Structures are given as C-alpha cells and as structure tokens.
C-alpha cells in the first residue's frame, strides 16, 4: 500500500505551498516549456485523478489523497515516463548504430584510405554503443516520509 499522507502531520494543503514555491523563482514551468509541454498546475486540494477519468476504477490512487497525493502520483508518473522515453531513445540509437556498423562491414574496403576511415568509424560507433549499454542515475531529494 502507498504511503498515505498523514493529515495530522501534513496539515497545510500542499497546493498552497506549491503555488508559493513555483511563482517566479522555480524552474518547474521552464523545464516543461523546454520540453514543449504545458506544466501541470496544482491549484486546489483535490484528490489525484487521471486525465480521462478512466483509471480510477482500477484504484491506482489508493492511499493517495489531496494535492500532496496528486503531486506524488504526478512525480511517479513523470519518473516512469522519463524512464520509458529513455528506453525508447536508447533502442533507436542502438538500432541506428548497429545499422551503420553493418553498412561499414558490408562495404568494399580494398582502398587503404577507405579501410582506414571504416576502422575509425567502427571504433567511434563501438564506443557510442558501449556508452549506451550503461545505466545512468539521477538523484532526487527523498519525498516519501512514511513507511510503505
């Protein structure tokens, strides 16, 4: 079960704090703008809900209430979305690199200058592929205050 925000401890509505934090001094809106997206607003203390209103029947928000619960669901969805997008980009780049390697391996390499350039490109592409085989880690402040 999700860590339900404790209404006794977290008394002030999160949306009020969020609004104060994001007025002018925050990069929240700018990051979304950079991505070509409109930043979500948290302007009231309502419970989380899906955009289309169709996921609620599956209880994805059990234990998440009020604007703080909505923010926590949003954070989880953004992290999952970023991970999925990273995976898609990675697969695309892996495929393109593999295709370029295959092209080099099947080309005529009888001329020394052509062979030298091909070997240089193979080394470069192999390094790129090796880098894409690694995982990266981003660190965030802890946002979960209760045991799950």
Secondary structure, 3 states (H helix, E strand, C coil): CCCCCCCCCCCCCHHHHHHHHHCCCCCHHHHHHHCCCCCCCCCCCCCCCCCCCCCHHHCCCCCCCHHHHHHHHHHHHHHHHHHHHHHHHHHHHHHHHHHHHHHHHHCCCCCHHHHHHHHHHHHHHHHHHHHHCCCCCCCCCCCCCCCC
